[in-house]
Amino acid sequence: MFEVPVISADNKSDFYKELNTCLTGLISGESDWLANTANAASLLYQLMPDINWAGFYFYKSGELVLGPFQGKPACVRIPLGRGVCGTAASTGQIQVVEDVEQFPGHIACDAASRSEIVLPIYHMGRLIGVLDIDSPVKGRFDNEDADGLTHFVSLLNQHIIWPDFD
């Protein structure tokens, strides 16, 4: 059994070092994409302060399809280019959205969400999907979060054998 420690979020750099150490301990020795993304979503949801949703969407047949997550039930399918997730997937760029109500075409799966960060996941040049995290706090995410979560995604890529979703 994996014990999830309490990690102080007072210093984001230190927080992400600890979070990523926890992720490594949790997924080392396991290469299954479903098991590892399920545990990764749970880890984020338990340890990140001020979030209300954390999970994955995977690129299948030209759209994003809901994967493992923690939080309220979510939209099942998102077209590329739509909403924050679809924009991250279609542009290949991390999306840090201070106020989701100001994001053109935002797809509201949880009305309480006020800010969002979405990281595209690529492996060997192929779009795998996105990591999506929502917060009920405006301006919750910044470049430090983007950097820490980029390393989080990199760790997943090091340990997971991704299937061909198409």
N, CA and C atoms as an extended XYZ file, in Angstrom:
498
Properties=species:S:1:pos:R:3:atomname:S:1:resname:S:1:resid:I:1 pbc="F F F"
N         0.844       -1.181        0.000 N   MET     1
C         0.000        0.000        0.000 CA  MET     1
C         0.887        1.241        0.000 C   MET     1
N         0.511        2.206       -0.806 N   PHE     2
C         1.263        3.458       -0.904 CA  PHE     2
C         0.657        4.480        0.045 C   PHE     2
N         1.457        5.009        0.924 N   GLU     3
C         1.014        6.047        1.846 CA  GLU     3
C         1.277        7.410        1.214 C   GLU     3
N         0.225        8.207        1.087 N   VAL     4
C         0.365        9.546        0.521 CA  VAL     4
C         0.743       10.501        1.647 C   VAL     4
N         1.921       11.112        1.553 N   PRO     5
C         2.342       12.031        2.614 CA  PRO     5
C         1.644       13.384        2.503 C   PRO     5
N         1.700       14.138        3.559 N   VAL     6
C         1.243       15.523        3.515 CA  VAL     6
C         2.438       16.347        3.043 C   VAL     6
N         2.223       17.146        2.008 N   ILE     7
C         3.297       17.963        1.449 CA  ILE     7
C         2.906       19.428        1.580 C   ILE     7
N         3.786       20.214        2.107 N   SER     8
C         3.524       21.642        2.219 CA  SER     8
C         3.568       22.282        0.832 C   SER     8
N         2.606       23.142        0.582 N   ALA     9
C         2.559       23.848       -0.696 CA  ALA     9
C         3.025       25.294       -0.555 C   ALA     9
N         3.674       25.609        0.561 N   ASP    10
C         4.140       26.978        0.794 CA  ASP    10
C         5.156       27.424       -0.246 C   ASP    10
N         5.998       26.504       -0.684 N   ASN    11
C         7.000       26.782       -1.708 CA  ASN    11
C         6.716       25.846       -2.880 C   ASN    11
N         6.282       26.398       -4.022 N   LYS    12
C         5.871       25.557       -5.145 CA  LYS    12
C         6.996       24.689       -5.686 C   LYS    12
N         8.192       25.220       -5.733 N   SER    13
C         9.325       24.438       -6.229 CA  SER    13
C         9.533       23.201       -5.365 C   SER    13
N         9.532       23.372       -4.066 N   ASP    14
C         9.683       22.240       -3.148 CA  ASP    14
C         8.486       21.301       -3.238 C   ASP    14
N         7.289       21.865       -3.361 N   PHE    15
C         6.086       21.049       -3.480 CA  PHE    15
C         6.195       20.107       -4.677 C   PHE    15
N         6.573       20.649       -5.839 N   TYR    16
C         6.637       19.808       -7.039 CA  TYR    16
C         7.765       18.783       -6.977 C   TYR    16
N         8.860       19.111       -6.306 N   LYS    17
C         9.916       18.108       -6.102 CA  LYS    17
C         9.365       16.933       -5.304 C   LYS    17
N         8.646       17.235       -4.235 N   GLU    18
C         8.058       16.178       -3.394 CA  GLU    18
C         6.966       15.411       -4.148 C   GLU    18
N         6.102       16.151       -4.856 N   LEU    19
C         5.034       15.506       -5.629 CA  LEU    19
C         5.623       14.542       -6.647 C   LEU    19
N         6.635       14.980       -7.356 N   ASN    20
C         7.236       14.141       -8.390 CA  ASN    20
C         8.000       12.960       -7.802 C   ASN    20
N         8.558       13.130       -6.605 N   THR    21
C         9.173       12.008       -5.898 CA  THR    21
C         8.096       10.987       -5.530 C   THR    21
N         6.948       11.465       -5.063 N   CYS    22
C         5.832       10.570       -4.741 CA  CYS    22
C         5.354        9.824       -5.982 C   CYS    22
N         5.232       10.543       -7.094 N   LEU    23
C         4.795        9.890       -8.328 CA  LEU    23
C         5.764        8.791       -8.721 C   LEU    23
N         7.053        9.075       -8.675 N   THR    24
C         8.055        8.069       -9.034 CA  THR    24
C         7.915        6.833       -8.151 C   THR    24
N         7.760        7.039       -6.852 N   GLY    25
C         7.594        5.913       -5.943 CA  GLY    25
C         6.327        5.127       -6.218 C   GLY    25
N         5.294        5.817       -6.631 N   LEU    26
C         4.001        5.189       -6.880 CA  LEU    26
C         3.980        4.350       -8.155 C   LEU    26
N         4.655        4.835       -9.205 N   ILE    27
C         4.538        4.154      -10.502 CA  ILE    27
C         5.771        3.370      -10.917 C   ILE    27
N         6.852        3.459      -10.154 N   SER    28
C         8.058        2.696      -10.497 CA  SER    28
C         7.733        1.206      -10.506 C   SER    28
N         8.211        0.528      -11.524 N   GLY    29
C         7.982       -0.910      -11.631 CA  GLY    29
C         6.658       -1.274      -12.273 C   GLY    29
N         5.868       -0.275      -12.650 N   GLU    30
C         4.588       -0.525      -13.317 CA  GLU    30
C         4.548        0.261      -14.615 C   GLU    30
N         4.193       -0.400      -15.712 N   SER    31
C         4.178        0.279      -17.008 CA  SER    31
C         2.776        0.417      -17.598 C   SER    31
N         1.762       -0.099      -16.914 N   ASP    32
C         0.404       -0.037      -17.442 CA  ASP    32
C        -0.119        1.396      -17.436 C   ASP    32
N        -0.555        1.859      -18.583 N   TRP    33
C        -0.990        3.245      -18.733 CA  TRP    33
C        -2.223        3.550      -17.893 C   TRP    33
N        -3.168        2.620      -17.834 N   LEU    34
C        -4.405        2.875      -17.110 CA  LEU    34
C        -4.157        2.932      -15.604 C   LEU    34
N        -3.426        1.973      -15.087 N   ALA    35
C        -3.123        1.957      -13.654 CA  ALA    35
C        -2.341        3.202      -13.247 C   ALA    35
N        -1.338        3.555      -14.025 N   ASN    36
C        -0.487        4.689      -13.656 CA  ASN    36
C        -1.200        6.032      -13.787 C   ASN    36
N        -2.027        6.201      -14.797 N   THR    37
C        -2.739        7.479      -14.905 CA  THR    37
C        -3.842        7.579      -13.849 C   THR    37
N        -4.437        6.460      -13.466 N   ALA    38
C        -5.438        6.475      -12.392 CA  ALA    38
C        -4.774        6.891      -11.074 C   ALA    38
N        -3.642        6.291      -10.772 N   ASN    39
C        -2.933        6.660       -9.544 CA  ASN    39
C        -2.385        8.077       -9.606 C   ASN    39
N        -1.945        8.515      -10.772 N   ALA    40
C        -1.432        9.880      -10.916 CA  ALA    40
C        -2.544       10.902      -10.671 C   ALA    40
N        -3.732       10.654      -11.213 N   ALA    41
C        -4.864       11.568      -10.991 CA  ALA    41
C        -5.220       11.622       -9.506 C   ALA    41
N        -5.225       10.480       -8.851 N   SER    42
C        -5.527       10.437       -7.424 CA  SER    42
C        -4.481       11.198       -6.616 C   SER    42
N        -3.215       11.001       -6.961 N   LEU    43
C        -2.133       11.686       -6.260 CA  LEU    43
C        -2.275       13.206       -6.375 C   LEU    43
N        -2.522       13.684       -7.585 N   LEU    44
C        -2.719       15.120       -7.792 CA  LEU    44
C        -3.895       15.635       -6.972 C   LEU    44
N        -4.998       14.915       -7.029 N   TYR    45
C        -6.215       15.353       -6.359 CA  TYR    45
C        -6.030       15.415       -4.840 C   TYR    45
N        -5.274       14.466       -4.307 N   GLN    46
C        -5.066       14.435       -2.862 CA  GLN    46
C        -4.047       15.459       -2.382 C   GLN    46
N        -3.038       15.745       -3.192 N   LEU    47
C        -1.933       16.572       -2.713 CA  LEU    47
C        -1.969       18.034       -3.145 C   LEU    47
N        -2.564       18.325       -4.276 N   MET    48
C        -2.574       19.720       -4.743 CA  MET    48
C        -3.656       20.517       -4.021 C   MET    48
N        -3.272       21.623       -3.409 N   PRO    49
C        -4.289       22.443       -2.742 CA  PRO    49
C        -5.138       23.218       -3.752 C   PRO    49
N        -6.344       23.508       -3.347 N   ASP    50
C        -7.251       24.370       -4.117 CA  ASP    50
C        -7.531       23.862       -5.526 C   ASP    50
N        -7.766       22.553       -5.664 N   ILE    51
C        -8.221       22.042       -6.959 CA  ILE    51
C        -9.520       21.276       -6.748 C   ILE    51
N       -10.320       21.189       -7.807 N   ASN    52
C       -11.575       20.450       -7.721 CA  ASN    52
C       -11.697       19.374       -8.805 C   ASN    52
N       -10.674       19.218       -9.627 N   TRP    53
C       -10.699       18.170      -10.654 CA  TRP    53
C        -9.276       17.951      -11.147 C   TRP    53
N        -8.905       16.687      -11.317 N   ALA    54
C        -7.593       16.344      -11.875 CA  ALA    54
C        -7.744       15.052      -12.658 C   ALA    54
N        -7.308       15.068      -13.903 N   GLY    55
C        -7.431       13.851      -14.683 CA  GLY    55
C        -6.880       13.969      -16.077 C   GLY    55
N        -7.201       12.958      -16.857 N   PHE    56
C        -6.634       12.794      -18.190 CA  PHE    56
C        -7.723       12.656      -19.239 C   PHE    56
N        -7.417       13.178      -20.404 N   TYR    57
C        -8.173       12.907      -21.617 CA  TYR    57
C        -7.183       12.314      -22.610 C   TYR    57
N        -7.603       11.280      -23.330 N   PHE    58
C        -6.716       10.629      -24.290 CA  PHE    58
C        -7.204       10.847      -25.711 C   PHE    58
N        -6.236       11.001      -26.613 N   TYR    59
C        -6.515       11.267      -28.019 CA  TYR    59
C        -6.884        9.955      -28.705 C   TYR    59
N        -8.145        9.864      -29.123 N   LYS    60
C        -8.661        8.662      -29.786 CA  LYS    60
C        -9.517        9.081      -30.967 C   LYS    60
N        -9.217        8.566      -32.126 N   SER    61
C       -10.031        8.781      -33.327 CA  SER    61
C       -10.333       10.259      -33.569 C   SER    61
N        -9.326       11.101      -33.401 N   GLY    62
C        -9.457       12.509      -33.741 CA  GLY    62
C       -10.085       13.399      -32.682 C   GLY    62
N       -10.325       12.887      -31.468 N   GLU    63
C       -10.888       13.698      -30.396 CA  GLU    63
C       -10.306       13.249      -29.057 C   GLU    63
N       -10.551       14.041      -28.017 N   LEU    64
C       -10.114       13.678      -26.674 CA  LEU    64
C       -11.245       12.932      -25.977 C   LEU    64
N       -10.885       11.814      -25.345 N   VAL    65
C       -11.862       10.983      -24.648 CA  VAL    65
C       -11.448       10.884      -23.179 C   VAL    65
N       -12.412       11.033      -22.304 N   LEU    66
C       -12.177       11.022      -20.873 CA  LEU    66
C       -11.444        9.765      -20.422 C   LEU    66
N       -10.442        9.977      -19.562 N   GLY    67
C        -9.692        8.886      -18.952 CA  GLY    67
C        -9.822        8.961      -17.447 C   GLY    67
N        -8.897        8.353      -16.717 N   PRO    68
C        -8.946        8.375      -15.260 CA  PRO    68
C        -8.922        9.802      -14.710 C   PRO    68
N        -9.740       10.031      -13.677 N   PHE    69
C        -9.804       11.360      -13.071 CA  PHE    69
C       -10.305       11.257      -11.645 C   PHE    69
N       -10.192       12.363      -10.930 N   GLN    70
C       -10.767       12.541       -9.605 CA  GLN    70
C       -11.540       13.854       -9.625 C   GLN    70
N       -12.739       13.844       -9.093 N   GLY    71
C       -13.584       15.030       -9.083 CA  GLY    71
C       -14.976       14.678       -9.565 C   GLY    71
N       -15.759       15.708       -9.866 N   LYS    72
C       -17.126       15.491      -10.344 CA  LYS    72
C       -17.104       14.848      -11.736 C   LYS    72
N       -18.200       14.154      -12.105 N   PRO    73
C       -18.278       13.599      -13.460 CA  PRO    73
C       -17.985       14.683      -14.497 C   PRO    73
N       -17.363       14.259      -15.597 N   ALA    74
C       -16.849       15.226      -16.575 CA  ALA    74
C       -17.371       14.957      -17.981 C   ALA    74
N       -17.105       15.907      -18.843 N   CYS    75
C       -17.420       15.757      -20.260 CA  CYS    75
C       -16.673       14.528      -20.778 C   CYS    75
N       -17.325       13.716      -21.595 N   VAL    76
C       -16.711       12.476      -22.068 CA  VAL    76
C       -15.846       12.708      -23.299 C   VAL    76
N       -16.299       13.538      -24.225 N   ARG    77
C       -15.560       13.760      -25.470 CA  ARG    77
C       -15.377       15.254      -25.713 C   ARG    77
N       -14.166       15.611      -26.135 N   ILE    78
C       -13.854       17.009      -26.439 CA  ILE    78
C       -13.188       17.055      -27.813 C   ILE    78
N       -13.754       17.809      -28.750 N   PRO    79
C       -13.115       17.940      -30.064 CA  PRO    79
C       -11.805       18.726      -29.962 C   PRO    79
N       -10.860       18.397      -30.805 N   LEU    80
C        -9.613       19.164      -30.859 CA  LEU    80
C        -9.943       20.608      -31.189 C   LEU    80
N        -9.265       21.532      -30.502 N   GLY    81
C        -9.474       22.952      -30.746 CA  GLY    81
C       -10.601       23.560      -29.929 C   GLY    81
N       -11.387       22.746      -29.208 N   ARG    82
C       -12.489       23.265      -28.394 CA  ARG    82
C       -12.115       23.251      -26.929 C   ARG    82
N       -12.433       24.315      -26.236 N   GLY    83
C       -12.158       24.400      -24.811 CA  GLY    83
C       -10.671       24.440      -24.530 C   GLY    83
N       -10.336       24.429      -23.267 N   VAL    84
C        -8.936       24.512      -22.853 CA  VAL    84
C        -8.203       23.220      -23.222 C   VAL    84
N        -8.844       22.072      -22.963 N   CYS    85
C        -8.200       20.790      -23.286 CA  CYS    85
C        -7.981       20.627      -24.790 C   CYS    85
N        -9.002       20.910      -25.561 N   GLY    86
C        -8.891       20.782      -27.017 CA  GLY    86
C        -7.874       21.737      -27.606 C   GLY    86
N        -7.741       22.921      -26.998 N   THR    87
C        -6.749       23.896      -27.443 CA  THR    87
C        -5.340       23.403      -27.134 C   THR    87
N        -5.121       22.883      -25.929 N   ALA    88
C        -3.802       22.347      -25.570 CA  ALA    88
C        -3.409       21.205      -26.498 C   ALA    88
N        -4.368       20.333      -26.784 N   ALA    89
C        -4.082       19.188      -27.657 CA  ALA    89
C        -3.790       19.619      -29.096 C   ALA    89
N        -4.552       20.586      -29.597 N   SER    90
C        -4.375       20.980      -30.996 CA  SER    90
C        -3.149       21.860      -31.224 C   SER    90
N        -2.759       22.641      -30.198 N   THR    91
C        -1.605       23.529      -30.357 CA  THR    91
C        -0.310       22.913      -29.846 C   THR    91
N        -0.431       21.905      -28.971 N   GLY    92
C         0.753       21.329      -28.344 CA  GLY    92
C         1.347       22.241      -27.283 C   GLY    92
N         0.595       23.232      -26.843 N   GLN    93
C         1.062       24.227      -25.875 CA  GLN    93
C         0.327       24.072      -24.545 C   GLN    93
N         1.068       24.226      -23.456 N   ILE    94
C         0.452       24.242      -22.135 CA  ILE    94
C        -0.491       25.435      -22.056 C   ILE    94
N        -1.667       25.201      -21.511 N   GLN    95
C        -2.645       26.269      -21.333 CA  GLN    95
C        -2.779       26.562      -19.841 C   GLN    95
N        -2.403       27.772      -19.434 N   VAL    96
C        -2.599       28.246      -18.060 CA  VAL    96
C        -3.673       29.319      -18.149 C   VAL    96
N        -4.842       29.013      -17.628 N   VAL    97
C        -5.984       29.914      -17.759 CA  VAL    97
C        -6.337       30.471      -16.384 C   VAL    97
N        -6.117       31.763      -16.224 N   GLU    98
C        -6.367       32.443      -14.955 CA  GLU    98
C        -7.849       32.500      -14.625 C   GLU    98
N        -8.683       32.742      -15.662 N   ASP    99
C       -10.130       32.873      -15.466 CA  ASP    99
C       -10.825       32.158      -16.625 C   ASP    99
N       -11.387       30.989      -16.345 N   VAL   100
C       -11.992       30.190      -17.422 CA  VAL   100
C       -13.165       30.901      -18.094 C   VAL   100
N       -13.801       31.810      -17.379 N   GLU   101
C       -14.924       32.541      -17.977 CA  GLU   101
C       -14.462       33.483      -19.081 C   GLU   101
N       -13.172       33.797      -19.110 N   GLN   102
C       -12.614       34.663      -20.150 CA  GLN   102
C       -12.008       33.865      -21.307 C   GLN   102
N       -12.018       32.530      -21.209 N   PHE   103
C       -11.430       31.696      -22.256 CA  PHE   103
C       -12.489       31.397      -23.305 C   PHE   103
N       -12.265       31.835      -24.548 N   PRO   104
C       -13.267       31.606      -25.599 CA  PRO   104
C       -13.542       30.107      -25.799 C   PRO   104
N       -14.810       29.740      -25.714 N   GLY   105
C       -15.198       28.360      -25.951 CA  GLY   105
C       -14.949       27.421      -24.781 C   GLY   105
N       -14.710       27.978      -23.594 N   HIS   106
C       -14.476       27.121      -22.424 CA  HIS   106
C       -15.642       26.152      -22.249 C   HIS   106
N       -15.309       24.891      -21.983 N   ILE   107
C       -16.312       23.860      -21.743 CA  ILE   107
C       -16.395       23.654      -20.231 C   ILE   107
N       -17.523       24.002      -19.661 N   ALA   108
C       -17.684       23.923      -18.203 CA  ALA   108
C       -18.245       22.567      -17.812 C   ALA   108
N       -17.385       21.699      -17.289 N   CYS   109
C       -17.851       20.416      -16.765 CA  CYS   109
C       -18.236       20.548      -15.298 C   CYS   109
N       -17.592       21.454      -14.574 N   ASP   110
C       -17.911       21.738      -13.181 CA  ASP   110
C       -18.075       23.252      -13.068 C   ASP   110
N       -19.273       23.688      -12.743 N   ALA   111
C       -19.565       25.120      -12.675 CA  ALA   111
C       -18.718       25.845      -11.630 C   ALA   111
N       -18.143       25.109      -10.677 N   ALA   112
C       -17.326       25.738       -9.638 CA  ALA   112
C       -15.923       26.101      -10.131 C   ALA   112
N       -15.499       25.541      -11.249 N   SER   113
C       -14.140       25.803      -11.747 CA  SER   113
C       -13.988       27.250      -12.178 C   SER   113
N       -12.872       27.865      -11.754 N   ARG   114
C       -12.575       29.250      -12.101 CA  ARG   114
C       -11.262       29.391      -12.859 C   ARG   114
N       -10.334       28.458      -12.650 N   SER   115
C        -9.067       28.489      -13.381 CA  SER   115
C        -8.695       27.064      -13.751 C   SER   115
N        -7.746       26.961      -14.700 N   GLU   116
C        -7.435       25.638      -15.252 CA  GLU   116
C        -6.016       25.632      -15.809 C   GLU   116
N        -5.398       24.461      -15.732 N   ILE   117
C        -4.122       24.237      -16.405 CA  ILE   117
C        -4.240       22.918      -17.154 C   ILE   117
N        -3.795       22.923      -18.397 N   VAL   118
C        -3.846       21.715      -19.226 CA  VAL   118
C        -2.500       21.547      -19.912 C   VAL   118
N        -1.943       20.350      -19.763 N   LEU   119
C        -0.650       20.029      -20.377 CA  LEU   119
C        -0.842       18.953      -21.423 C   LEU   119
N        -0.426       19.207      -22.663 N   PRO   120
C        -0.483       18.144      -23.664 CA  PRO   120
C         0.538       17.066      -23.326 C   PRO   120
N         0.184       15.842      -23.619 N   ILE   121
C         1.083       14.708      -23.392 CA  ILE   121
C         1.462       14.147      -24.757 C   ILE   121
N         2.751       14.217      -25.047 N   TYR   122
C         3.295       13.644      -26.276 CA  TYR   122
C         4.303       12.569      -25.908 C   TYR   122
N         4.332       11.509      -26.688 N   HIS   123
C         5.357       10.479      -26.511 CA  HIS   123
C         5.874       10.103      -27.889 C   HIS   123
N         7.172       10.262      -28.062 N   MET   124
C         7.832        9.963      -29.340 CA  MET   124
C         7.135       10.686      -30.500 C   MET   124
N         6.800       11.967      -30.265 N   GLY   125
C         6.203       12.797      -31.295 CA  GLY   125
C         4.723       12.566      -31.544 C   GLY   125
N         4.109       11.689      -30.791 N   ARG   126
C         2.696       11.345      -30.995 CA  ARG   126
C         1.861       11.905      -29.849 C   ARG   126
N         0.748       12.564      -30.179 N   LEU   127
C        -0.159       13.076      -29.167 CA  LEU   127
C        -0.824       11.906      -28.447 C   LEU   127
N        -0.650       11.840      -27.135 N   ILE   128
C        -1.278       10.820      -26.301 CA  ILE   128
C        -2.575       11.360      -25.719 C   ILE   128
N        -2.549       12.607      -25.281 N   GLY   129
C        -3.717       13.225      -24.667 CA  GLY   129
C        -3.316       14.448      -23.883 C   GLY   129
N        -4.061       14.731      -22.817 N   VAL   130
C        -3.768       15.893      -21.980 CA  VAL   130
C        -3.972       15.550      -20.510 C   VAL   130
N        -3.230       16.266      -19.673 N   LEU   131
C        -3.459       16.284      -18.233 CA  LEU   131
C        -4.205       17.579      -17.942 C   LEU   131
N        -5.347       17.474      -17.280 N   ASP   132
C        -6.225       18.613      -17.026 CA  ASP   132
C        -6.429       18.756      -15.523 C   ASP   132
N        -6.226       19.968      -15.000 N   ILE   133
C        -6.455       20.237      -13.578 CA  ILE   133
C        -7.251       21.539      -13.473 C   ILE   133
N        -8.336       21.483      -12.714 N   ASP   134
C        -9.216       22.640      -12.510 CA  ASP   134
C        -9.165       23.089      -11.061 C   ASP   134
N        -9.455       24.371      -10.863 N   SER   135
C        -9.499       24.934       -9.514 CA  SER   135
C       -10.706       25.855       -9.368 C   SER   135
N       -11.298       25.894       -8.169 N   PRO   136
C       -12.370       26.848       -7.914 CA  PRO   136
C       -11.839       28.247       -7.579 C   PRO   136
N       -10.512       28.417       -7.649 N   VAL   137
C        -9.868       29.694       -7.307 CA  VAL   137
C        -9.332       30.346       -8.583 C   VAL   137
N        -9.744       31.568       -8.862 N   LYS   138
C        -9.197       32.302      -10.014 CA  LYS   138
C        -7.699       32.502       -9.826 C   LYS   138
N        -6.959       32.353      -10.922 N   GLY   139
C        -5.524       32.597      -10.883 CA  GLY   139
C        -4.737       31.558      -10.092 C   GLY   139
N        -5.291       30.385       -9.890 N   ARG   140
C        -4.645       29.345       -9.067 CA  ARG   140
C        -3.330       28.858       -9.677 C   ARG   140
N        -3.238       28.822      -11.001 N   PHE   141
C        -2.086       28.222      -11.673 CA  PHE   141
C        -1.184       29.282      -12.297 C   PHE   141
N         0.127       28.976      -12.340 N   ASP   142
C         1.096       29.890      -12.932 CA  ASP   142
C         2.210       29.080      -13.605 C   ASP   142
N         3.276       29.785      -14.002 N   ASN   143
C         4.373       29.118      -14.705 CA  ASN   143
C         5.100       28.094      -13.835 C   ASN   143
N         5.145       28.314      -12.521 N   GLU   144
C         5.758       27.318      -11.635 CA  GLU   144
C         4.970       26.015      -11.650 C   GLU   144
N         3.636       26.138      -11.696 N   ASP   145
C         2.803       24.940      -11.817 CA  ASP   145
C         3.067       24.256      -13.158 C   ASP   145
N         3.155       25.047      -14.212 N   ALA   146
C         3.424       24.482      -15.543 CA  ALA   146
C         4.749       23.728      -15.550 C   ALA   146
N         5.781       24.301      -14.937 N   ASP   147
C         7.089       23.639      -14.890 CA  ASP   147
C         7.034       22.349      -14.075 C   ASP   147
N         6.443       22.409      -12.893 N   GLY   148
C         6.357       21.227      -12.035 CA  GLY   148
C         5.543       20.119      -12.660 C   GLY   148
N         4.444       20.482      -13.308 N   LEU   149
C         3.594       19.484      -13.948 CA  LEU   149
C         4.191       18.964      -15.250 C   LEU   149
N         5.031       19.764      -15.902 N   THR   150
C         5.748       19.272      -17.085 CA  THR   150
C         6.655       18.118      -16.679 C   THR   150
N         7.320       18.253      -15.550 N   HIS   151
C         8.167       17.171      -15.047 CA  HIS   151
C         7.308       15.966      -14.652 C   HIS   151
N         6.145       16.207      -14.074 N   PHE   152
C         5.194       15.151      -13.714 CA  PHE   152
C         4.829       14.326      -14.952 C   PHE   152
N         4.481       15.002      -16.038 N   VAL   153
C         4.137       14.324      -17.292 CA  VAL   153
C         5.352       13.578      -17.850 C   VAL   153
N         6.519       14.181      -17.748 N   SER   154
C         7.747       13.534      -18.207 CA  SER   154
C         7.989       12.223      -17.450 C   SER   154
N         7.736       12.229      -16.146 N   LEU   155
C         7.886       11.004      -15.361 CA  LEU   155
C         6.907        9.932      -15.812 C   LEU   155
N         5.667       10.331      -16.096 N   LEU   156
C         4.700        9.364      -16.616 CA  LEU   156
C         5.219        8.741      -17.908 C   LEU   156
N         5.730        9.578      -18.798 N   ASN   157
C         6.256        9.073      -20.077 CA  ASN   157
C         7.425        8.115      -19.888 C   ASN   157
N         8.210        8.304      -18.858 N   GLN   158
C         9.347        7.419      -18.602 CA  GLN   158
C         8.906        6.042      -18.116 C   GLN   158
N         7.742        5.959      -17.491 N   HIS   159
C         7.314        4.711      -16.869 CA  HIS   159
C         6.190        3.983      -17.602 C   HIS   159
N         5.476        4.680      -18.457 N   ILE   160
C         4.296        4.094      -19.093 CA  ILE   160
C         4.620        3.594      -20.505 C   ILE   160
N         4.067        2.445      -20.818 N   ILE   161
C         4.057        1.959      -22.202 CA  ILE   161
C         2.670        2.356      -22.731 C   ILE   161
N         2.658        3.378      -23.563 N   TRP   162
C         1.381        3.899      -24.071 CA  TRP   162
C         0.853        3.016      -25.188 C   TRP   162
N        -0.445        2.774      -25.194 N   PRO   163
C        -1.044        1.995      -26.297 CA  PRO   163
C        -1.260        2.899      -27.511 C   PRO   163
N        -1.569        2.306      -28.615 N   ASP   164
C        -1.968        3.059      -29.800 CA  ASP   164
C        -3.483        3.228      -29.680 C   ASP   164
N        -3.924        4.417      -29.273 N   PHE   165
C        -5.336        4.640      -29.008 CA  PHE   165
C        -6.203        4.659      -30.256 C   PHE   165
N        -5.619        4.916      -31.407 N   ASP   166
C        -6.453        4.989      -32.629 CA  ASP   166
C        -6.766        3.648      -33.199 C   ASP   166
